[in-house]
């Protein structure tokens, strides 16, 4: 019998890895810090992937159809994401909308710093 080797993607977090001990009594700070690093790294990686795919259009919009500047365009996208959450709620089908909302808020912060 051969032993099956398990492979994990970058979002896999197992007990004892990266400070993650879900069933062990550890300090709240360690759990908070680990969890914050986990969720923010997922958002940051998503933003980097989308930026590579779209060519930095969030902070440097091509203005082909829309003439909005970067900050205004990001705010319009934020409105869309908030409207989706308002209309559909937060559930398994809209969880990606929450990630997008967080990502757009980070982009807005970057856009405001570039003014």
Phi, psi and omega per residue, in radians:
X1 nan 2.224 3.121
X2 -1.606 2.534 -3.136
X3 -1.448 2.272 -3.141
X4 -1.349 2.178 3.114
X5 -1.562 2.195 -3.132
X6 -1.544 2.448 3.056
X7 -2.088 2.599 -3.072
X8 -2.311 2.562 3.067
X9 -1.458 3.113 -3.060
X10 -1.137 -0.304 -3.094
X11 -1.636 0.038 -3.119
X12 -1.423 2.263 3.123
X13 -2.213 2.020 3.121
X14 -1.858 2.783 -3.131
X15 -1.011 2.328 3.131
X16 1.548 -0.184 -3.124
X17 -1.693 2.322 3.116
X18 0.996 0.548 3.092
X19 1.397 0.215 -3.085
X20 -1.591 2.012 3.088
X21 -2.346 1.404 -3.017
X22 -1.150 -0.482 -3.062
X23 -1.865 0.035 -3.088
X24 -1.826 2.458 3.085
X25 -1.243 1.873 3.084
X26 -2.220 3.015 -3.127
X27 -1.150 2.568 3.092
X28 -1.048 -0.574 -3.130
X29 -1.110 -0.763 -3.140
X30 -1.080 -0.805 3.117
X31 -1.124 -0.737 3.119
X32 -1.105 -0.854 -3.118
X33 -1.054 -0.781 3.126
X34 -1.078 -0.816 -3.094
X35 -1.145 -0.727 3.097
X36 -1.073 -0.794 3.107
X37 -1.065 -0.692 -3.127
X38 -1.111 -0.937 -3.062
X39 -1.225 -0.634 3.141
X40 -1.252 -0.612 3.116
X41 -1.160 -0.598 3.087
X42 -1.131 -0.742 3.126
X43 -1.169 -0.783 -3.138
X44 -1.060 -0.770 3.118
X45 -1.109 -0.689 3.088
X46 -1.071 -0.794 3.121
X47 -1.083 -0.735 3.135
X48 -1.134 -0.718 3.108
X49 -1.112 -0.793 3.141
X50 -1.166 -0.665 3.126
X51 -1.104 -0.708 3.109
X52 -1.145 -0.682 -3.116
X53 -1.257 -0.662 -3.050
X54 -1.731 -0.137 3.074
X55 1.288 0.784 3.070
X56 1.024 0.558 -3.127
X57 -1.266 -0.321 3.126
X58 -1.158 -0.771 -3.109
X59 -1.679 -0.203 3.113
X60 -2.431 1.252 -3.049
X61 -1.133 2.487 -3.111
X62 -1.244 -0.323 3.111
X63 0.918 0.782 3.091
X64 -1.390 -0.953 3.095
X65 -1.709 -0.875 -3.140
X66 -1.596 2.443 3.111
X67 -1.787 0.211 3.121
X68 -1.174 2.510 3.030
X69 -1.343 3.081 -3.050
X70 -1.002 -0.833 -3.097
X71 -1.099 -0.800 3.136
X72 -1.120 -0.705 -3.139
X73 -1.152 -0.718 3.104
X74 -1.120 -0.727 3.105
X75 -1.087 -0.667 3.090
X76 -1.103 -0.719 3.107
X77 -1.165 -0.658 3.074
X78 -1.069 -0.755 3.089
X79 -1.012 -0.752 3.126
X80 -1.065 -0.786 -3.115
X81 -1.146 -0.740 3.126
X82 -1.146 -0.673 3.096
X83 -1.102 -0.700 3.114
X84 -1.095 -0.766 3.117
X85 -1.126 -0.715 3.123
X86 -1.066 -0.731 -3.072
X87 -1.427 -0.597 -3.035
X88 -1.908 -0.232 -3.083
X89 1.376 -3.081 3.080
X90 -1.904 2.020 -3.132
X91 -2.670 -3.023 -3.107
X92 -1.006 -0.568 -3.099
X93 -1.388 -0.313 -3.109
X94 -2.049 0.139 -3.118
X95 -1.033 -0.607 3.097
X96 -1.138 -0.460 3.094
X97 -1.152 -0.646 3.091
X98 -1.116 -0.772 3.087
X99 -1.057 -0.764 3.110
X100 -1.077 -0.734 3.136
X101 -1.057 -0.812 3.101
X102 -1.066 -0.770 3.126
X103 -1.067 -0.774 3.125
X104 -1.157 -0.580 3.064
X105 -1.132 -0.674 3.060
X106 -1.137 -0.728 3.094
X107 -1.106 -0.678 3.102
X108 -1.077 -0.768 3.101
X109 -1.024 -0.773 3.121
X110 -1.132 -0.727 3.140
X111 -1.100 -0.745 3.130
X112 -1.140 -0.565 3.103
X113 -1.285 -0.339 -3.132
X114 -1.555 -0.025 -3.125
X115 -1.298 nan nan
